[in-house]
């Protein structure tokens, strides 16, 4: 039984659950859609030098999500007409291992006592890894995907939570998410870092 609401409609696009047949497409969408994503730039700075390696491990990450559908929901947005995880870190050539470990340490703290998301525990819809191919941006596709998450959270009476990049923060703020904190990811002994805005949309009382 599906306990989540149907996806919201956006003219010219449809949203559906992903399946294994989508793996290659999802992987390429992630790579192309997150070119300017601070987390990817920080953790995987060599991904365009080792393109095959980056594709392989990114594909494995999404395969893991699809294989664990009781915990993760992966959706894809499709145009009606086409216009003219840390796993394998020691083997990845595209990654900066120290940076990935710094990121994972911060990300895992979100759900620890005194972490940003701890008080909601399992009773929240956490939005993650939302991206749109550059040629499809500014057409409402990102908002359609976020609104699906908002509707799912609202139906359960839960908050929707997200850690947003600078670009994503603009979209989430437009959709009434509020900033509750900032995460700074920085490997020990290094000046290089990036930050994310921790945001939440709570259900109306």
C-alpha positions in Angstrom: 0.0 0.0 0.0 1.4 3.4 -1.0 1.2 5.7 2.0 2.4 8.8 0.1 0.3 11.3 -1.9 0.2 11.3 -5.7 2.8 13.6 -7.3 1.7 17.2 -8.0 1.2 18.1 -11.6 3.4 20.6 -13.5 2.4 21.3 -17.1 4.5 19.3 -19.5 6.0 17.0 -16.9 5.1 14.0 -14.9 6.7 12.6 -11.7 7.0 8.8 -11.0 8.8 6.4 -8.9 12.2 5.4 -10.3 13.1 1.8 -11.1 16.3 -0.1 -12.0 15.7 0.6 -15.7 16.3 4.3 -14.9 19.7 3.8 -13.2 21.9 5.0 -16.1 19.7 8.0 -16.7 19.5 8.9 -13.0 23.3 8.7 -12.7 23.9 11.0 -15.7 21.2 13.4 -14.4 23.0 13.6 -11.1 26.4 14.2 -12.7 25.1 16.8 -15.2 22.7 18.5 -12.7 25.2 18.9 -9.9 28.0 20.5 -11.8 28.0 23.5 -9.5 26.9 21.7 -6.3 29.3 22.6 -3.5 29.2 19.1 -1.8 30.1 17.4 -5.1 32.9 19.9 -5.8 34.3 19.4 -2.3 34.0 15.6 -2.0 34.6 14.6 -5.6 36.9 17.2 -7.1 38.4 14.7 -9.6 35.1 13.5 -11.0 35.6 15.1 -14.4 39.1 13.7 -14.7 37.9 10.2 -13.8 34.5 10.3 -15.5 34.0 6.5 -15.8 34.9 6.0 -12.1 32.6 8.7 -11.0 29.7 7.3 -13.1 30.3 3.8 -11.7 30.2 4.8 -8.0 27.4 7.3 -8.4 25.4 4.6 -10.1 26.1 2.2 -7.2 24.8 4.8 -4.8 21.5 5.1 -6.6 21.3 1.3 -7.0 21.6 1.1 -3.2 18.7 3.6 -2.8 16.5 1.6 -5.2 17.3 -1.6 -3.4 16.3 -0.1 -0.1 12.9 1.3 -1.1 11.5 0.9 2.5 13.9 3.7 3.5 14.6 5.7 0.4 12.2 7.0 -2.3 13.7 7.9 -5.6 11.5 9.8 -8.1 12.2 11.0 -11.7 10.5 13.8 -13.5 9.8 13.2 -17.2 9.1 15.7 -19.9 6.1 14.8 -22.0 8.1 15.7 -25.1 11.9 16.1 -25.3 12.9 19.5 -26.7 15.5 20.0 -29.5 27.0 7.1 -0.9 30.6 6.7 0.8 30.4 3.1 -0.5 33.7 2.1 -2.3 35.4 5.3 -1.0 38.8 3.6 -0.9 38.6 2.5 -4.5 37.2 5.8 -5.9 39.5 7.8 -8.0 37.1 10.8 -8.3 36.9 11.5 -4.6 38.9 13.4 -2.1 38.7 10.8 0.7 39.4 13.3 3.5 36.7 15.7 2.2 34.1 12.9 1.9 34.8 11.8 5.5 34.5 15.3 6.8 31.1 15.6 5.0 29.8 12.3 6.2 30.8 13.2 9.8 28.8 16.4 9.7 25.8 14.8 7.9 25.6 11.9 10.4 25.4 14.4 13.3 22.1 15.8 12.0 20.3 12.8 13.6 22.4 12.7 16.8 21.2 14.3 20.1 21.5 18.1 19.7 21.6 17.6 15.9 19.4 19.7 13.7 17.0 16.8 12.8 17.2 14.8 16.0 13.9 15.9 17.6 11.9 14.7 14.6 13.7 11.4 14.4 11.8 9.1 12.0 8.8 11.4 11.8 10.1 13.7 9.1 10.4 13.7 5.3 14.0 14.5 4.5 14.6 15.8 1.0 17.9 14.9 -0.5 19.8 14.8 -3.8 17.3 16.9 -5.8 18.6 18.1 -9.1 17.4 19.1 -12.5 19.3 19.0 -15.8 20.4 22.5 -16.7 18.3 22.6 -19.9 15.2 21.9 -17.9 15.6 24.5 -15.2 13.3 27.4 -14.5 10.3 25.4 -15.8 8.9 24.4 -12.4 10.4 20.9 -12.3 12.4 21.4 -9.1 9.3 23.0 -7.4 7.2 20.0 -8.6 9.6 17.6 -6.9 9.8 19.6 -3.7 6.0 19.9 -3.5 5.7 16.2 -3.7 7.8 16.0 -0.5 5.9 18.8 1.1 2.6 17.0 0.3 4.0 13.7 1.7 5.0 15.4 4.9 1.8 17.4 5.3 -0.3 14.2 4.9 1.5 12.6 7.8 1.6 15.8 9.9 5.4 15.8 9.8 8.0 18.5 8.9 9.9 18.5 5.6 13.6 18.9 6.2 16.5 19.6 3.8 20.1 20.7 3.8 20.4 23.1 0.8 23.1 24.4 -1.4 23.2 28.1 -2.1 21.2 27.6 -5.3 18.7 25.2 -3.7 18.2 27.5 -0.8 16.5 30.0 -3.1 13.9 27.5 -4.2 13.2 26.2 -0.7 12.9 29.7 0.7 10.4 30.5 -2.1 8.4 27.4 -1.0 8.3 28.7 2.6 11.1 26.7 4.2 12.9 28.4 7.0 16.6 28.3 7.9 17.3 26.7 11.3 21.0 26.6 11.1 24.1 26.3 8.9 26.5 23.3 8.5 30.1 24.0 7.7 32.0 21.1 6.2 35.8 21.5 6.6 38.5 18.8 6.8 40.8 19.2 9.8 43.9 21.3 9.0 42.5 22.7 5.7 41.1 26.1 4.7 38.9 24.7 1.9 35.3 24.3 3.0 31.7 24.7 2.0 28.4 25.3 3.9 24.8 24.2 3.6 21.6 25.9 4.9 19.7 23.6 7.2 16.0 24.2 6.4 12.6 23.0 7.6 9.0 23.4 6.7 6.8 22.5 9.6 3.1 21.5 9.3 0.6 24.2 10.1 -0.8 23.9 13.6 
